[in-house]
Amino acid sequence: MSRAALRQQVRVRQLLPAWVSRLVGDRLAVVGMLLIVPIIILTFVGPLLAPYGPDTMDYMATLQPPAFAHWLGTDDLGRDILVRTMVGGQLSLSVGLGAVALAVVCGVPLGLISGYAGGWADEAMMRFIDSLMALPPLVLALTITAVLGPGLINAMLAIAIVSVPTFTRLVRGQVMTVKQHEYISAAVAVGVHPLRVVLRHILPNTIGPVIVQASLGIGFAIITESSVSFIGLGAQPPTATWGSMVQVGFQYLQTAPWFAAAPAVTIFVAVLAFTMLAEGLRGVVDPASSHYA
């Protein structure tokens, strides 16, 4: 292995401690994490401690305002809104994380292949990616979900498909830049296998931007899943998701505004938190590109 390639490996391995240090010192990232952590704890631990189940109905207490017995009130069937919001968060966050994970698994390899191979393979792949990105992401996700049929799994697949082009183009751009460096030329010159060059020398340099985009992608996935559920193509009743709760609560906006307010505010806070985290991560990965500059 050449000295240039060895120095690059050492530099990449030293990035993680530096990133952690910057992340802890970044106010946006810290605020984002301070919002995300309670949301995750409440959605996954809260239902275990709640005195009600998400589908426990009380027809004598329908559309009750927030009170001691029901901190966020009850819905049209007498179900506790706080419990359903927490349970709905489990599904909404799981769909968001799952969709982004699928998009990363598919988009990163495509970007690596396209950027490193070049030629007709890169041209064909980019034309296909451009055709997908020409359509509004939300409209494309709704169309795919409608074709696949209602359900959380189909919604997650639709969001992943829509998100793949973003990761593919991002990674391709990083690869096109990194492969021009001298240590890549040195590795190729000494006969290093192309797969090893990509995995050991190029891929580590794409991790930072991918992490930033993944954080943004989770926020987009939450909004998209909520939109899909709002029009009835997501989880079917009585399963609770944030989008479906807003859809039903919207019908009672005049008489019981707390019904729709709880999941709507939760969606807003969750998306804001992941966006702030992404902005903080962008400054950590590339200090010259964000509010560090």
KOLZA-608506 format. One line per 5 residues: number of its first residue (from 1); their letters; for each residue x negated, y, z negated of C-alpha. Coordinates in Angstrom, 2 decimals, decimal comma. Each point is the difference from the previous one (the first is absolute). Layout:
# residues N
NUM	a	X/Y/Z  ...
# end
This chain:
# residues 293
1	msraa	0,00/0,00/0,00  -1,33/3,45/0,89  -0,82/2,57/-2,66  2,71/2,32/1,33  2,65/-2,69/-0,34
6	lrqqv	-1,23/-0,87/-3,50  0,14/3,63/-1,09  3,53/0,27/1,36  1,11/-3,05/-2,00  -1,48/1,45/-3,18
11	rvrql	1,73/3,32/0,66  3,38/-1,65/0,53  -0,35/-2,00/-3,22  -0,73/3,20/-1,89  3,12/1,72/1,28
16	lpawv	2,46/-1,73/-2,36  -1,40/1,44/-3,26  -0,18/3,44/1,63  3,59/-0,27/1,21  1,23/-1,04/-3,45
21	srlvg	-1,78/2,94/-1,59  1,46/2,46/2,49  3,46/-1,54/-0,30  0,07/0,45/-3,79  -1,08/3,62/0,45
26	drlav	2,54/0,81/2,70  3,09/1,71/-1,40  2,35/-1,01/2,82  -1,05/-3,62/-0,18  0,31/-0,05/-3,80
31	vgmll	3,48/1,55/0,08  1,02/-2,46/2,69  -1,21/-2,93/-2,06  1,67/1,39/-3,14  3,28/-0,05/1,91
36	ivpii	-0,51/-3,36/1,69  -0,98/-1,97/-3,11  3,18/0,85/-2,01  2,16/-0,75/3,05  -1,60/-3,43/0,39
41	iltfv	0,28/-0,75/-3,72  3,64/1,09/-0,18  1,06/-1,88/3,12  -1,68/-3,28/-0,87  0,08/-0,01/-3,82
46	gplla	3,04/2,15/-0,76  2,66/-2,48/1,20  -1,45/-2,65/-2,31  0,70/2,24/-3,01  3,37/1,37/1,12
51	pygpd	3,15/-1,13/-1,84  1,90/-0,25/3,30  -0,54/-1,93/3,19  -0,05/1,82/3,34  3,28/-1,66/1,03
56	tmdym	1,74/0,15/-3,41  3,33/1,73/0,65  2,25/1,81/-2,46  3,23/1,16/1,64  0,85/1,98/-3,12
61	atlqp	-3,10/2,18/0,44  -0,10/0,86/3,69  -1,67/3,25/1,12  -0,90/0,94/-3,56  -2,39/2,97/-0,36
66	pafah	-3,39/-0,44/-1,66  0,40/-0,92/-3,67  -1,77/-1,94/-2,73  1,44/-3,34/1,16  -0,91/0,67/3,63
71	wlgtd	-2,83/2,49/0,26  0,60/0,78/3,69  3,72/-0,78/0,03  1,86/-2,78/1,80  1,01/-0,61/3,61
76	dlgrd	3,37/-0,68/1,62  0,05/-3,55/-1,41  -1,17/0,90/-3,49  -3,57/-1,20/0,55  -2,84/1,76/-1,78
81	ilvrt	-1,70/2,37/2,47  -3,32/0,05/-1,86  -0,32/-3,78/0,13  1,00/-0,13/3,66  -2,44/2,79/0,83
86	mvggq	-2,82/-1,93/-1,66  0,96/-3,27/1,71  0,44/1,81/3,30  -3,50/1,38/-0,43  -1,38/-3,53/-0,13
91	lslsv	1,42/-0,74/3,43  -0,76/3,40/1,54  -3,61/0,00/-1,21  -0,47/-3,65/0,95  1,26/0,68/3,52
96	glgav	-2,28/3,04/0,26  -3,08/-1,83/-1,23  0,77/-3,09/2,08  0,58/1,99/3,18  -3,24/1,95/-0,41
101	alavv	-1,94/-3,20/-0,77  1,34/-1,63/3,17  -0,81/3,12/2,02  -3,57/0,04/-1,33  -0,49/-3,72/0,66
106	cgvpl	1,16/0,44/3,60  -1,17/3,53/0,79  -3,56/-0,13/-1,33  -1,11/-3,03/2,10  1,64/1,48/3,09
111	glisg	-1,82/3,27/-0,56  -3,32/-1,77/-0,54  0,38/-2,04/3,17  1,15/2,94/2,08  -2,68/2,39/-1,21
116	yaggw	-2,92/-2,43/0,17  0,89/-1,84/3,22  0,94/3,05/2,05  0,67/-0,41/3,70  3,25/-1,44/1,32
121	adeam	0,91/-1,57/-3,35  -0,15/3,39/-1,72  1,90/1,67/2,83  2,81/-2,58/0,03  0,37/0,01/-3,77
126	mrfid	0,05/3,78/-0,24  2,66/0,32/2,68  2,19/-2,44/-1,94  -0,66/1,85/-3,26  0,78/3,33/1,66
131	slmal	3,32/-1,35/1,25  0,96/-0,93/-3,57  -1,15/3,32/-1,43  1,98/1,92/2,62  3,21/-0,92/-1,82
136	pplvl	0,97/1,62/-3,33  -1,11/-2,47/-2,70  3,25/0,14/-1,97  2,13/-0,52/3,10  -2,19/-2,90/1,12
141	altit	0,18/-1,60/-3,45  3,79/0,31/-0,08  0,23/-1,48/3,50  -2,21/-2,97/-0,86  1,96/-0,63/-3,20
146	avlgp	3,28/0,12/1,90  -1,35/-2,55/2,49  -1,39/-2,31/-2,69  3,08/0,32/-2,19  0,62/1,43/-3,49
151	glina	-2,20/-1,08/-2,89  -3,05/1,10/-1,97  -2,39/-2,38/1,78  1,06/1,29/3,41  -0,28/3,58/-1,24
156	mlaia	-3,51/-0,70/-1,26  -0,98/-1,55/3,36  1,42/2,99/1,86  -1,93/2,48/-2,17  -3,19/-2,05/0,46
161	ivsvp	0,40/-0,07/3,79  0,51/3,76/0,08  -3,07/0,58/-2,21  -2,43/-2,25/1,91  -0,77/2,57/2,77
166	tftrl	-1,08/2,59/-2,57  -2,55/-2,34/-1,60  -1,16/-1,28/3,39  -0,74/3,47/1,32  -1,60/1,09/-3,27
171	vrgqv	-2,38/-2,97/-0,12  -0,78/0,23/3,71  -1,06/3,62/-0,41  -2,23/-0,91/-2,93  -1,57/-2,87/1,94
176	mtvkq	-0,65/2,20/3,05  -1,90/2,40/-2,25  -1,88/-2,53/-2,13  -1,22/-2,20/2,87  -1,97/2,96/1,37
181	heyis	-2,24/0,05/-3,07  -3,56/-1,19/0,18  0,35/-2,82/-2,51  2,69/-1,58/2,20  -2,27/0,22/3,04
186	aavav	-2,82/-1,50/-2,06  2,15/-2,90/-1,15  1,08/-0,74/3,57  -3,58/0,30/1,23  -1,28/-2,66/-2,39
191	gvhpl	2,71/-2,42/1,13  2,55/0,23/-2,83  3,26/-1,70/1,01  2,73/2,52/0,97  2,38/-1,44/-2,62
196	rvvlr	-2,61/0,52/-2,71  -0,65/3,54/1,23  3,70/0,80/-0,22  0,60/-1,62/-3,40  -3,22/1,01/-1,77
201	hilpn	-0,83/3,39/1,49  3,11/1,53/1,59  2,92/-1,21/-2,12  -1,34/1,44/-3,31  -0,04/3,46/1,60
206	tigpv	3,70/-0,22/0,84  1,20/-0,96/-3,48  0,20/3,55/-1,37  2,31/1,46/2,67  2,10/-3,18/-0,03
211	ivqas	0,57/0,33/-3,77  1,09/3,62/0,46  2,39/-0,92/2,82  1,35/-2,94/-1,99  0,93/2,31/-2,86
216	lgigf	1,81/2,30/2,42  1,55/-3,03/1,65  1,57/-1,18/-3,25  1,82/3,32/-0,31  1,20/-0,28/3,60
221	aiite	1,08/-3,59/-0,61  2,05/1,00/-3,06  1,79/2,70/1,99  0,59/-2,33/2,94  1,28/-2,85/-2,19
226	ssvsf	2,33/2,43/-1,75  1,26/1,25/3,36  0,55/-3,56/1,24  1,87/-0,91/-3,19  1,99/3,24/0,15
231	iglga	1,60/-1,03/3,31  0,61/-3,55/-1,21  -2,83/-1,85/1,78  -2,10/-0,65/-3,10  0,86/-2,10/-3,04
236	qppta	3,65/-0,96/-0,09  2,32/0,54/-3,01  -0,17/-0,59/-2,88  -3,82/0,22/0,29  -1,20/3,40/-1,16
241	twgsm	-2,48/2,09/1,96  -0,55/3,73/-0,21  1,41/0,60/3,47  3,15/-2,03/-0,51  0,63/1,70/-3,36
246	vqvgf	-0,27/3,43/1,63  2,39/-1,12/2,75  2,70/-1,10/-2,46  -0,64/2,89/-2,38  0,34/2,48/2,87
251	qylqt	3,71/-0,86/0,15  0,41/1,23/-3,58  -2,20/3,08/0,29  2,79/2,37/-1,09  1,28/-2,01/-2,96
256	apwfa	-3,13/-1,85/-1,18  -3,17/1,74/1,28  -2,21/-1,99/-2,38  0,81/-3,15/1,99  -2,00/1,07/3,07
261	aapav	-2,38/2,32/-1,85  -1,86/-2,73/-1,91  -1,20/-2,07/2,99  -0,46/3,10/2,19  -2,27/1,69/-2,54
266	tifva	-1,90/-3,27/-0,48  -0,61/-0,26/3,75  -1,24/3,60/0,04  -2,36/-0,50/-2,94  -1,37/-3,30/1,34
271	vlaft	-0,70/1,39/3,48  -1,51/3,17/-1,49  -2,24/-2,09/-2,28  -1,37/-2,15/2,84  -0,49/3,09/2,18
276	mlaeg	-1,95/1,75/-2,74  -2,08/-3,12/-0,55  -0,72/-0,19/3,72  -1,06/3,65/0,10  -2,28/-0,59/-2,98
281	lrgvv	-1,45/-3,10/1,61  -0,66/1,94/3,19  -2,08/2,47/-1,95  -1,81/-2,87/-1,72  -0,82/-1,86/3,22
286	dpass	-0,88/3,12/1,99  -0,56/3,05/-2,25  -0,28/2,33/3,01  3,47/-0,92/1,34  2,26/1,04/-2,84
291	hya	0,33/2,34/-2,95  -3,65/-0,61/-0,90  -1,05/2,00/3,01
# end
